[in-house]
Amino acid sequence: MGEAETITPNRGQRAGSAHWQRASEEELIVAAVENLDAFAEIIRRHQHFVYGAAMRILKNPAVAEEVAQETFIRAHRSLASFRREAHVRSWLYRIATNLATNAVTRARELPAAVVPEKAEHRGPARALEQKHLREDLESAIERLPMHLREAFVMREVEHMSYQEIADATGLGLNTVRTRILRARRSLRHELEGWR
C-alpha cells in the first residue's frame, strides 16, 4: 500500500473535527466524499470494530491491522456509491470480512473461531473446566459450515443485530435468522456432554 493511499484519523483536533464528532452517520457519509476530516471521524468511530472483525478471522494482529487499513481505503474510494439505507457499521464489516476471508484463502489457512473470554473463575478446577469448555466450543464453532459460522459469530461475538447482519451479508432477514438458529442447534448438539 503506497504512502498516498494511507488514510488515518487526525491525531490533533482540527477546527472542523469537533463539528464532525457531533454529526450523524448519514451526514458523515455525505460529507466524507470530499472532506477528510469527516472521513477521519468515520474511522475514529469504527476502527476498533473493523480491526476486531478482521482479527476474529485472521488471528494475526499485523495482518488484521493491514486489513483494517485497506477496509477504510476501499470504503473511502466507494463512498459515492454507498447505499444510504445500509448501516455504515454493516457496510464496513462486510468490506473487512471479505478482505480478511480473501487473506485467509491466499494464505491457505482456516480461520479459528473466537469465543469471548470468560472472566469468572472459581478456583483452579473451575478455571480448567472453563478452559476445556471454551476449547470445545471454539472447535465446534470452527466445524460449522462457513455460512453458519459467519452469521453466528456476527450475532454472538460481534453482537450485531439481525438487520445489521442482513445488511452486511446481503441476505434476507429470514435467512439470517435461519442460519443463526441452525448454528445454535448444531452447537447444542455438539456440546451435549457439557450439560
C-alpha positions as a LaTeX table, in Angstrom:
\begin{tabular}{lrrr}
\hline
Residue & $x$ (\AA) & $y$ (\AA) & $z$ (\AA) \\
\hline
Met1 & 0.00 & 0.00 & 0.00 \\
Gly2 & 1.52 & 3.28 & $-1.07$ \\
Glu3 & 2.01 & 6.27 & 1.17 \\
Ala4 & $-0.51$ & 8.33 & $-0.78$ \\
Glu5 & $-3.20$ & 5.75 & $-0.07$ \\
Thr6 & $-2.81$ & 5.72 & 3.71 \\
Ile7 & $-5.84$ & 7.09 & 5.49 \\
Thr8 & $-5.61$ & 7.77 & 9.21 \\
Pro9 & $-7.61$ & 9.91 & 11.58 \\
Asn10 & $-6.06$ & 13.19 & 12.65 \\
Arg11 & $-4.09$ & 12.99 & 15.90 \\
Gly12 & $-4.89$ & 16.54 & 16.99 \\
Gln13 & $-8.19$ & 18.38 & 16.95 \\
Arg14 & $-8.51$ & 20.49 & 13.83 \\
Ala15 & $-11.10$ & 23.22 & 13.50 \\
Gly16 & $-13.75$ & 21.04 & 11.86 \\
Ser17 & $-13.11$ & 17.89 & 13.91 \\
Ala18 & $-15.36$ & 18.83 & 16.83 \\
His19 & $-18.21$ & 19.51 & 14.39 \\
Trp20 & $-17.87$ & 16.05 & 12.85 \\
Gln21 & $-17.90$ & 14.37 & 16.25 \\
Arg22 & $-21.48$ & 15.60 & 16.67 \\
Ala23 & $-22.55$ & 14.67 & 13.14 \\
Ser24 & $-24.83$ & 11.76 & 12.32 \\
Glu25 & $-23.56$ & 8.78 & 10.33 \\
Glu26 & $-25.51$ & 9.95 & 7.28 \\
Glu27 & $-24.06$ & 13.46 & 7.48 \\
Leu28 & $-20.57$ & 11.99 & 7.73 \\
Ile29 & $-21.04$ & 9.73 & 4.71 \\
Val30 & $-22.29$ & 12.62 & 2.57 \\
Ala31 & $-19.52$ & 14.99 & 3.70 \\
Ala32 & $-16.71$ & 12.42 & 3.67 \\
Val33 & $-16.78$ & 12.18 & $-0.12$ \\
Glu34 & $-14.91$ & 15.50 & $-0.20$ \\
Asn35 & $-13.92$ & 16.15 & 3.41 \\
Leu36 & $-11.16$ & 14.07 & 5.01 \\
Asp37 & $-12.00$ & 15.36 & 8.49 \\
Ala38 & $-15.46$ & 13.83 & 8.13 \\
Phe39 & $-13.93$ & 10.56 & 6.93 \\
Ala40 & $-11.45$ & 10.66 & 9.83 \\
Glu41 & $-14.45$ & 10.74 & 12.16 \\
Ile42 & $-15.87$ & 7.63 & 10.45 \\
Ile43 & $-12.53$ & 5.92 & 11.05 \\
Arg44 & $-12.44$ & 7.08 & 14.68 \\
Arg45 & $-15.94$ & 5.71 & 15.33 \\
His46 & $-15.42$ & 2.34 & 13.67 \\
Gln47 & $-11.69$ & 1.50 & 13.70 \\
His48 & $-11.82$ & $-0.81$ & 16.73 \\
Phe49 & $-14.87$ & $-2.63$ & 15.40 \\
Val50 & $-13.29$ & $-3.13$ & 11.95 \\
Tyr51 & $-9.98$ & $-4.31$ & 13.46 \\
Gly52 & $-11.86$ & $-6.71$ & 15.74 \\
Ala53 & $-13.84$ & $-8.15$ & 12.83 \\
Ala54 & $-10.63$ & $-8.77$ & 10.87 \\
Met55 & $-8.81$ & $-10.15$ & 13.91 \\
Arg56 & $-11.55$ & $-12.70$ & 14.60 \\
Ile57 & $-10.97$ & $-14.20$ & 11.16 \\
Leu58 & $-7.23$ & $-13.75$ & 10.81 \\
Lys59 & $-5.84$ & $-14.33$ & 14.33 \\
Asn60 & $-2.85$ & $-12.21$ & 13.37 \\
Pro61 & $-2.63$ & $-8.62$ & 14.69 \\
Ala62 & $-0.33$ & $-7.35$ & 11.94 \\
Val63 & $-2.46$ & $-8.77$ & 9.12 \\
Ala64 & $-5.67$ & $-7.63$ & 10.84 \\
Glu65 & $-4.26$ & $-4.10$ & 11.04 \\
Glu66 & $-3.45$ & $-4.18$ & 7.32 \\
Val67 & $-6.95$ & $-5.44$ & 6.53 \\
Ala68 & $-8.48$ & $-2.70$ & 8.69 \\
Gln69 & $-6.43$ & $-0.06$ & 6.88 \\
Glu70 & $-7.39$ & $-1.49$ & 3.48 \\
Thr71 & $-11.05$ & $-1.59$ & 4.59 \\
Phe72 & $-11.05$ & 2.17 & 5.16 \\
Ile73 & $-9.17$ & 2.84 & 1.91 \\
Arg74 & $-11.77$ & 0.85 & $-0.04$ \\
Ala75 & $-14.61$ & 2.46 & 1.88 \\
His76 & $-13.28$ & 5.92 & 1.05 \\
Arg77 & $-12.99$ & 5.04 & $-2.64$ \\
Ser78 & $-16.59$ & 3.82 & $-2.76$ \\
Leu79 & $-18.26$ & 6.49 & $-0.60$ \\
Ala80 & $-20.08$ & 8.00 & $-3.56$ \\
Ser81 & $-21.79$ & 4.68 & $-4.30$ \\
Phe82 & $-22.66$ & 3.85 & $-0.67$ \\
Arg83 & $-26.35$ & 2.93 & $-0.34$ \\
Arg84 & $-27.79$ & 5.25 & 2.30 \\
Glu85 & $-30.28$ & 2.62 & 3.52 \\
Ala86 & $-27.44$ & 0.38 & 4.77 \\
His87 & $-25.76$ & 0.97 & 8.14 \\
Val88 & $-22.19$ & 2.26 & 7.98 \\
Arg89 & $-21.05$ & $-0.34$ & 10.50 \\
Ser90 & $-22.57$ & $-3.19$ & 8.47 \\
Trp91 & $-21.03$ & $-1.85$ & 5.27 \\
Leu92 & $-17.57$ & $-1.64$ & 6.86 \\
Tyr93 & $-17.99$ & $-5.09$ & 8.42 \\
Arg94 & $-18.74$ & $-6.58$ & 5.02 \\
Ile95 & $-15.68$ & $-4.99$ & 3.44 \\
Ala96 & $-13.43$ & $-6.08$ & 6.34 \\
Thr97 & $-14.68$ & $-9.67$ & 6.44 \\
Asn98 & $-14.39$ & $-10.03$ & 2.67 \\
Leu99 & $-10.81$ & $-8.77$ & 2.78 \\
Ala100 & $-9.96$ & $-10.97$ & 5.77 \\
Thr101 & $-11.51$ & $-14.04$ & 4.16 \\
Asn102 & $-9.52$ & $-13.35$ & 0.99 \\
Ala103 & $-6.35$ & $-13.06$ & 3.07 \\
Val104 & $-7.08$ & $-16.40$ & 4.72 \\
Thr105 & $-7.73$ & $-18.02$ & 1.36 \\
Arg106 & $-4.48$ & $-16.63$ & $-0.02$ \\
Ala107 & $-2.58$ & $-17.96$ & 2.99 \\
Arg108 & $-4.43$ & $-21.30$ & 2.68 \\
Glu109 & $-5.27$ & $-21.25$ & 6.37 \\
Leu110 & $-8.59$ & $-21.94$ & 8.03 \\
Pro111 & $-9.72$ & $-19.27$ & 10.47 \\
Ala112 & $-10.24$ & $-20.38$ & 14.05 \\
Ala113 & $-13.47$ & $-19.31$ & 15.72 \\
Val114 & $-13.32$ & $-16.83$ & 18.51 \\
Val115 & $-15.33$ & $-17.03$ & 21.68 \\
Pro116 & $-15.28$ & $-14.20$ & 24.22 \\
Glu117 & $-13.11$ & $-14.85$ & 27.25 \\
Lys118 & $-14.92$ & $-15.68$ & 30.48 \\
Ala119 & $-13.59$ & $-13.56$ & 33.31 \\
Glu120 & $-15.37$ & $-15.56$ & 36.01 \\
His121 & $-13.31$ & $-18.37$ & 37.55 \\
Arg122 & $-13.88$ & $-20.15$ & 40.85 \\
Gly123 & $-10.61$ & $-21.81$ & 41.66 \\
Pro124 & $-8.21$ & $-23.93$ & 39.59 \\
Ala125 & $-10.68$ & $-26.78$ & 38.91 \\
Arg126 & $-13.34$ & $-24.35$ & 37.67 \\
Ala127 & $-10.77$ & $-22.49$ & 35.57 \\
Leu128 & $-9.64$ & $-25.74$ & 33.94 \\
Glu129 & $-13.23$ & $-26.77$ & 33.28 \\
Gln130 & $-13.97$ & $-23.37$ & 31.70 \\
Lys131 & $-10.84$ & $-23.67$ & 29.58 \\
His132 & $-11.90$ & $-27.09$ & 28.26 \\
Leu133 & $-15.44$ & $-25.90$ & 27.61 \\
Arg134 & $-14.13$ & $-22.88$ & 25.73 \\
Glu135 & $-11.81$ & $-25.06$ & 23.63 \\
Asp136 & $-14.66$ & $-27.45$ & 22.81 \\
Leu137 & $-16.93$ & $-24.56$ & 21.91 \\
Glu138 & $-14.27$ & $-22.97$ & 19.69 \\
Ser139 & $-13.72$ & $-26.30$ & 17.94 \\
Ala140 & $-17.45$ & $-26.77$ & 17.45 \\
Ile141 & $-17.81$ & $-23.27$ & 16.01 \\
Glu142 & $-14.83$ & $-23.88$ & 13.71 \\
Arg143 & $-16.51$ & $-27.03$ & 12.37 \\
Leu144 & $-19.68$ & $-25.14$ & 11.43 \\
Pro145 & $-20.08$ & $-24.55$ & 7.70 \\
Met146 & $-18.67$ & $-21.11$ & 6.85 \\
His147 & $-22.10$ & $-19.56$ & 6.11 \\
Leu148 & $-23.46$ & $-20.65$ & 9.52 \\
Arg149 & $-20.27$ & $-19.70$ & 11.37 \\
Glu150 & $-20.21$ & $-16.23$ & 9.86 \\
Ala151 & $-23.80$ & $-15.47$ & 10.89 \\
Phe152 & $-23.31$ & $-16.96$ & 14.37 \\
Val153 & $-20.10$ & $-15.00$ & 15.07 \\
Met154 & $-21.66$ & $-11.75$ & 13.85 \\
Arg155 & $-24.58$ & $-12.25$ & 16.22 \\
Glu156 & $-22.99$ & $-13.82$ & 19.31 \\
Val157 & $-19.45$ & $-12.42$ & 19.23 \\
Glu158 & $-19.85$ & $-9.10$ & 17.42 \\
His159 & $-23.32$ & $-8.53$ & 18.95 \\
Met160 & $-24.73$ & $-7.27$ & 15.67 \\
Ser161 & $-28.47$ & $-7.04$ & 15.22 \\
Tyr162 & $-30.21$ & $-9.34$ & 12.76 \\
Gln163 & $-30.75$ & $-6.33$ & 10.49 \\
Glu164 & $-27.07$ & $-5.38$ & 10.62 \\
Ile165 & $-26.12$ & $-8.94$ & 9.72 \\
Ala166 & $-28.58$ & $-8.91$ & 6.82 \\
Asp167 & $-27.12$ & $-5.61$ & 5.60 \\
Ala168 & $-23.54$ & $-6.84$ & 5.98 \\
Thr169 & $-24.09$ & $-10.13$ & 4.18 \\
Gly170 & $-26.70$ & $-9.08$ & 1.64 \\
Leu171 & $-29.02$ & $-11.84$ & 2.89 \\
Gly172 & $-32.68$ & $-11.62$ & 3.75 \\
Leu173 & $-33.66$ & $-11.25$ & 7.40 \\
Asn174 & $-35.31$ & $-14.69$ & 7.49 \\
Thr175 & $-32.20$ & $-16.31$ & 6.01 \\
Val176 & $-30.06$ & $-14.68$ & 8.69 \\
Arg177 & $-32.38$ & $-15.90$ & 11.44 \\
Thr178 & $-32.43$ & $-19.41$ & 9.99 \\
Arg179 & $-28.64$ & $-19.60$ & 9.77 \\
Ile180 & $-28.18$ & $-18.45$ & 13.35 \\
Leu181 & $-30.82$ & $-20.91$ & 14.56 \\
Arg182 & $-29.16$ & $-23.78$ & 12.66 \\
Ala183 & $-25.74$ & $-22.81$ & 14.07 \\
Arg184 & $-27.12$ & $-22.75$ & 17.63 \\
Arg185 & $-28.80$ & $-26.14$ & 17.19 \\
Ser186 & $-25.62$ & $-27.64$ & 15.80 \\
Leu187 & $-23.55$ & $-26.27$ & 18.69 \\
Arg188 & $-26.06$ & $-27.51$ & 21.28 \\
His189 & $-25.83$ & $-30.96$ & 19.74 \\
Glu190 & $-22.03$ & $-30.86$ & 19.65 \\
Leu191 & $-21.78$ & $-29.76$ & 23.30 \\
Glu192 & $-24.38$ & $-32.09$ & 24.81 \\
Gly193 & $-21.74$ & $-33.66$ & 27.06 \\
Trp194 & $-21.29$ & $-30.32$ & 28.85 \\
Arg195 & $-24.88$ & $-30.14$ & 30.12 \\
\hline
\end{tabular}
